[in-house]
Structure formats: C-alpha cells, structure tokens
Amino acid sequence: MNELVCSRAGCRNAATKHVMWRNPRIHSADREKIWLACDEHAAFLYDYLAARDFPAVLRDGVPA
C-alpha cells in the first residue's frame, strides 16, 4: 500500500495529521476538503487556510 504523504509542496514526509477545510465562496457547508500533513507542516497548512478566513480544523491521524 502507498504511504500517505504531507500535502505541503515539496514535502515527502509521512502524514500524521489532516486538515479539514473548505472555501466558503465556492463550497457549500456540507463539502469539505482534506489536506494531509506531517508534524512539521501541520501548523503551516492550518495557518495558511486560517489567514484566508477558510473554515479549517486540524486533526490527529489520517482519514481511513
């Protein structure tokens, strides 16, 4: 099985967390997207979305 990797550009580290988010200008409230994150980039990815006022939640683990 393929290892799940971080969504940060250029990062190939194993994902240990995920960020659930949506762009409220184009996504309805029931549609969420997922970015995978390693420990090093989890806060960066979350902060990137939060700075753009996108609803985002950082969670431990990766979705099944």
ABEGO torsion letter per residue (X at the ends): XBBBBBABBGBABBBABBBBBBBAAABBAABBBBBBBBAAAAAAAAAAAAAAGBBBBBBBEBBX
